[in-house]
Amino acid sequence: MTNRVASASAPLTACEFFAGGGLAGLGLSSGRAGFGTVFANDIDPMKARAFRANHAGTLLAEGDVWDLTPAEIPGTPDLCWASSPCQDVSLAGARGGLKAVRSGAFWGFWKLMQGLDLEGRAPRIIVIENVAGLLTSGEGADFEAVCAAMVEAGYRVGALEMDAALWLPQSRPRLFVIAMREVEGPTVATPSGPFHTPRLIAAHARLSESVRANWAWWALTPPPRRNLDLSTVLEARVPVFTRAQTKALLAMLSPLHRARLDAVLASGERRVGAAFRRVRTLDGVKHQRLELRFDGLGGCLRTPSGGSSRQYVLICDKGRASMRRLTGREAARLMGVSDDYRLPTSESAALKLMGDAVAVPVVEALTRQLFEPALGVTDDGAVAA
């Protein structure tokens, strides 16, 4: 895992909105030429502190995106990235859609892009990263609205649904809506896996004719088979829960998951798994359940609030099970961040920072295979005139 710090001296420039700790910028900086982040924004003070700690010298505007003006954006960025809040369009949330306050922040970002456009400084590439729930939020109206706004501004738009599990030992599907103007990234004539998923294809079919007329099936090659699993990112000598605490958690297992654990314990082998607390409804009654996976993947990192977001490490060895919480450093590794990245001192803050972030290798793949080719970057890292 590497994370080259984005440099403002890179030949290509990027602005990062809803930047969090700047993980998108790390991926953008890791291409053949690399993008230098020249401006970033986030409203969360904790995330802003983390950004400054890891991206010294990068201009950061801390505050609401709605309060930003084009005058604060330096030059003409080649790319603008927006990881807008996802809670209101998540499949796990209340599905308020883009009309909700948090996800409606997208329109604050878009207002800024319109302002840059009026000044002749609009980026040639715009990327919106969000949860896959955006595809169906508002019965498809939210996805249509985002795509239509870009098409109306003269962009060609497309999307990819990418799971970080292809690069990292974490199941983390995310949607990347990518719009290009005056440049053209690699495309395919018809959708193909794994990044053109059935639900993306279904969402595309629901789009208006004008959007579909300006749609691109962006071409992206999946990486070689992942050689990491959850056990490879674990820290050594992290204290485990007491037997009583572990017993109480395991008592939340459903019969199916209990049988799964018993089979692993019966083998006597050392196996590392991930465990999550979920609220499940059975016969109209809500129950707290602990769910396990032993497929080498951690579950999708979320912010440390609510029962469904609490992630544990389960270690089975010689017929015995021990448990502990996932640490902030382990969460960072699951996002593809190297250990020299400065995390908040609070474990809760570190987990929140990573739970709201974008996986670095996914951004790097987009940079190398889509963004840089579109902007004329050659194999040796030169930028064509």
Secondary structure as UniProt FT lines:
FT   TURN            8..9
FT   STRAND          12..17
FT   TURN            20..22
FT   HELIX           23..28
FT   TURN            29..30
FT   STRAND          35..42
FT   HELIX           45..54
FT   TURN            56..57
FT   STRAND          60..62
FT   HELIX           65..67
FT   HELIX           70..72
FT   STRAND          79..82
FT   TURN            87..89
FT   TURN            91..92
FT   HELIX           97..99
FT   TURN            101..104
FT   HELIX           105..118
FT   TURN            119..120
FT   STRAND          125..130
FT   HELIX           132..135
FT   HELIX           137..140
FT   HELIX           141..152
FT   TURN            153..154
FT   STRAND          156..163
FT   HELIX           164..166
FT   STRAND          173..180
FT   STRAND          187..188
FT   TURN            193..195
FT   HELIX           198..206
FT   HELIX           209..212
FT   TURN            213..214
FT   STRAND          217..218
FT   HELIX           230..233
FT   HELIX           243..250
FT   TURN            251..252
FT   HELIX           255..267
FT   STRAND          271..282
FT   TURN            283..284
FT   STRAND          285..293
FT   HELIX           307..309
FT   STRAND          311..317
FT   TURN            318..319
FT   STRAND          320..325
FT   HELIX           328..334
FT   TURN            335..336
FT   TURN            339..340
FT   HELIX           347..355
FT   HELIX           360..366
FT   HELIX           367..371
FT   HELIX           372..374
FT   TURN            375..376
FT   TURN            379..380
//
